[in-house]
């Protein structure tokens, strides 16, 4: 009965427009008071204990690193390098936007940040080059979603903490799926541009490409530092986040000289606000998941599915549908905190690797970013382009369908996710 009350209160609060974090916290607080002997003071203590995690400390630092680089010229330098590398192909400018998004995703770890950083520069340029507006909008919105799959990824950190899995392994597991989805988006854009009659142009001179790479290299070093440091055993993912933030400060202020001392306060304040919002959602979602665990809900679900003889293939298909629907309405961190404690025992019982499950969930969250009605990237893209949400949804469809096809491949070919972490960590 208590579980029905919990979900009933949660959905009621969501329906009347209460923010997701408040809905999670209030519904759990009321249910705990009604059905357990836990006092309000103990619930408050539990709320803080849930986010008292060394791994979660990486989140605010990765956010700060991404903001420092995106506020400066790092994103423009990465775009210039992408244009020099692939801008001569049919669909060159939209492909450059995707290529730049793949690179910047590995710097920022955030989908909305990637959309803003790349889209605000590339949208007008793609239209001015004669491409239909749907190309500009579709490529920017969907490629920006790669920010939560290509490491470092805030969503992966949240999953790692919730599922008690190695964040380093999860980061490595996201590399090949991220590159696969990026390549598929580029392929669709290339084919579409050829059908529209766009031709290959003269490539940029080799010297220009080298120069653009040099210009972007300081920003690109963030990727090398984070991934190389974790893989090389130099530091943990949390330490990597701290190093990335210091490096971003050094590059933006000392090397590129495009972020002044007076700019740091608003950048730090914005980063703190974003981190506080995410951490508040995580704390309330973990409290929600804690109550489900107290009521043995994960065990009941696992036993019901085992008794129903649901196989691995059917289970993976069902969780993809569930996660895409959830991702269309809710924030990724909340979804992970609520559903992972329910799904992980079942997945483990059916032989699904927890690292592979993490990548499946992350890709679903990525698709949720561009799925109506409340996909965050749709609203961000609408804001920077001036087009209404309905048009943005329609224009992103070909690329969203491509991501769905990629999801099925990643779901049923686990080696794509597991080869790299298994090779590196054994």
N, C-alpha and C positions, 0 to 999 in steps of 0.2 A: 504493500500500500504506500509506504514512504517514497518508493521510487516513482510511483505514478504522481504523487504530490509534487516531488522535485521537478519532474519534466513538465507537469502541468503548469506550475508557477513559472518555470523558465520560458516556456513558449508563450504564455500569457503576457509576460513582461516584454518579450521580443515583439509580439504583435502590436502592443500599444506604443512601440517606438523607444523603449528603454535601451540605452547602449548595452552592447554585448557583455562588457565586463560587469556592469551593475546587475544585469539579468542573471549572470552566472552566480555572482556573489550573494545577491539578495535571496534567490531561490534556495541556495544551499544553506544560508544562514537560518532562514525560517524553518526549513525542513529539519536541520540539526536540532534546533530548539524544540521542535514538536515531537521528534521521535528518538532523541538521544538525551542522556543526562549531561551532555557537554554544556558548559556555561558560556555566555557571550564573551567573557574574558578569554577563555580557552580558545574559542573560535578566532578571536583577534590574533592571538599568539600563533595559531596554526597558519593564518594568512601570511604572516611574516616568515615563518619557518619554511614555507613552501618555496620561497624565492631566495632562501639562504643557501645558494649553490655557487660553487666556484666556477662551474662551466657557464652559468648564466651571466657572469660578469663580462663575458666576451661581447654580449649584445650591445651595450652602450658604446663600447670602444670601436666596434666595427661600424656602427652608425656614425660616430664622430669621424672616423677615417674616410668613409664615403662622402660625408658632407663637406669635409675640407677639400677633397679632390674635385667634387662636382661644382663647388662654388668658384673655384679657380679655373685655370685654363686647361686642366688635365683632360677634361672631356672633349674640348675642341681639338686638342692635339691628337687624341685617340681617333677622333672622327677624320681628321686630315690624313692620318696614317692609313685608315681603312679605305678612304677614297683613293689614295694613291695605289693601294694594293689591288682593289677589285673594281674601282670606279669605271674602268674601260669596258666591262662586260655588259651585255644586254641586261637592263635593269640595274645598272651599276650603282646608281645613287641609293635606291632602296636596299640593294644588297650591302652597300657600305653601311647603311643604318643598322642592318642586322649584325654585320661583322663587328661594328663598333659597340653594339649592345652586348654581344658575347664577351668582348674584352672588358667593357666597363662593368658588366655583371660580376666579373671576377675581381673587380676592384671594390665595388660598393656593397655587394651582398644583399641588395634591396631592389625589388621590382619597380616600385614607384619612383625611386631615385634614378634608376636607369632610364625610365620613360622620360622623365623631366630633363635629365642631362643630355640625352641624345635627341629626343623629339623636339625640344625647343630650338635646336640648331638645324636639324635635318628636315623638318616638315616643310618649311618654306623653300629650301633648296631643291627638294624632290619635285615640288609643284612647279617651280620656275624652270626646271629642266624638261617640262612637258609631260610628266607622268600624271595619270588620273589621280584625283585626290584620294580614292580608295586605296591606292598603292602606298601613299604616304602614311595614311592612318593605320592601315592593316599591318604594315611592317613595324611601325613604331610601337603600337600597342602590344602586339604578340611577342616580338623579340625582347621587349623590355621585361617580359615575365620570366625570362631566363635568369633574372637576378636572384631568384630564390633556389635555383638548382645548381648553378655553377658556383663552386666554393670561392670565398667563404659565404656561408648562407645562414641567416638568422633562423630560418625555419628548421634547418638541419640541427642547429644547436638545441632548439626547443625539443625536437624529436629525440635527440641523443640523451637529453636530461630525463625526458619522460620515460623512454624505453630502456634507459640505463645501458646505452650502446656507445661505442667509441666515436667521438665526434671527428677524430682524425680519419677513421675508416669511412664515415659518412661523407666527409669532404671529398675523399678520393673516389668514392662510389659515384658522386655526382658529375665527375669530369666527363666521362665518355657519354652518358646520357645527355648531358648539356650540349656537347659538341654534335651529337647525333641530331637532336632537335633543331639546333641552329643550322646545321647543314640541310635538313629537310625544309626549313623555312626559306633558306637561300635558293634551294632547288625549285620550289614552287614559284618564287619571285622571278627567277631566271626564265622559267618556261612561260610564265604569264607575260613577261616583257617581250619575249620573242614573238609570241602570238599577236601582241599589240604592234609589232613592227619595229621595235627598237633594235638597233644594230650595235655590234661591237665597235668601239672607237679605239683610237691609238692609245696604247698604255702609257702611263707616266714614265719618264726616263728613269733608268736604274738609280742614278745619282739622287733624283728627287725622292724616290722611295726610301733610299737609305737615310736621307736627311729627315724625312717625316718620321721614320722609325726612331732616329736619334732624339728628335724633339719630344716624342711620346715616351721615350724609354724610362725616364724617371718615374712617371706615373705607372708604367707597366711593371716596374720593379716591385711594386706592392704585391703583385701576384706571386712573383718569384720568392719574395721574402716570406709570405704567408704559407704558401704550399711547400716551398723548399725547406723552410724552417721546421714545419710539422713533420714532413716526410724524413728529413735528415735527423730527427730526434733532438733538434736544438732547443725547441720549446714546445709547450702544449698549445692547443688551439686558443685558450684564454690568453696565454702569454703572447701568442701570435697577434691577437687582436690589439693588445697594448702596443706592441712593436709597430703594427700597421698604423695606429693613430699617431704615434710619434713620427713615423716616416712621412705620413701625409702632411703633418705640420711642417716638417723640414722641407719637403718638396714644394709645398704651396708658398711658404714664406721666404725660404732661403734660395731655392733653385729657380722656380718660376717667377717669384716676386709679384704674384698677382693677388695674394691675400695679405692685407695689411694688418697690423696689430689691432686696429680699431674694429676689424671685421671678425676677430676671433670670438668676442663676447656673444654677438648674435648667433654665430655658428654653433658655439657650445650650448647656448640656451636652446636653440632649435633641436639640437641633438638630444639634450636632456629631456625635452618635452616628448620627443618621439620615443625615447627609451622608457620613460616613465609610463607612457600609454601602453606600450607593449608589456612591460613588467606587471602593470596592474591587471591586464587581461590574463597573463600567465598565472599570477597569484590566485585570482578568483577561479580560473579554470582548473587549477590543481586542487583547490578546495572542493570543487564540484566532483572531480574525478576521485578524490579521497573518499567522499561519501559513497560513491558507486562501489568502490572497493570494500568499504565497511559492510555494504549490503550483499557482497559476493555476486554482484551483477556480472562481472566478466566470466566467473566460473559457470554461472547459469547459462550464459549465452554459448560458451564453449561446449558445454554438455549437450545443449539443445541442437547445435549444429552437428556435433559428432553423432548424436542419436538419429538425426535426419539424414545421415550419410552424405552430407554435402562435401564434394571433392574439392581438391586444390584449385582446379581450373574454374569451377563455378564460384568458389569463394572469392577468388581474385576478381572475377567479373563483377560480382555483387558489391564488393567494397569499392571498386572504381565508380560504379553508379552512385553509391552512397556518398562518396567523397566529392564527386563533381557537384552533386546537389547541395551538399553542405558548403562546399567552397563558393557556391553562387550566392550564399546568404551570410556567411560568417567569416570572421577573421581567421587566417591560417593557424595562428598560435592557439586560439581557443579550440579549434577543431581537433588539433593534435592532442591537446591536454584532455579533451573529453573522450575521443574515440580510440586513441592508442591503447589505453588500459583495457578497453573492451575488445579490440581487434587483435592485439599482440598475442594473447594466450591461444586464441583460435588459430592464428597464422602459424605459431610455433608448433601446435599440435598437428597441423596439416603439412608440416615440413617446409614452410616458407622462411627463408633466412631473414632475420630482423633487419639487417642492413638493406637487403633488397626491398623489404616492406617500406623502409624509410624513404627510399627513392621513389617508389610507387606513390606514396602519400605526397611527397614533395611535388611530383609532376602533376598530380591531381590539384594540388593547391595552386600551382602555376596556371593551370587551365581555368581554375576558379577565378583567377585575377582578371580574366577576359570574358567571363560568363555573366550574362544578366541574371538577376536584376541589379546586384550590388557589386559586381566585379570592380575592384579598386582601380585597375589600370584603365578601364573604360572611362571612368570619371576623370582621371588624370589626363588622359589623351583628349577628352572632350574639353578640358580646361585649357590646355596649351594650343589646341587647334581652333577652338571656337565653334566646332560642329556639335550638334545635339547628340545625346546618348543613342537615340534610335539609329542615326546614320553611322555612328561609330561601331555599333553592334553589327550592322549589316556589312560594313566595309571590312571588318576583321574576320568574317566567316571563313573564307578560304584558308586563311592561316590557322584559325582555331581548329578547323577540321584536320589540318595537317598535324597539329599538336595531339589531337585525339588518336590519330593513326600511330603517331610516335609512342603514345602512352601504351597502346596495345602491344607494340613491339617490345617495349621496355618491361612490361608486366610479364609477358610469357617467354622472354629470352633473358633469364636472370644473369647470365654471364656478362651481359653488357654493363650491368651495375657492379658485379662482384669480381670481375677479372682484375681490375686495377688494385682495389684494397687487398685482395687475397695475395697478389703478387708482392705488394709492398709490405704488408703486415703479417703475411703468412697465415 
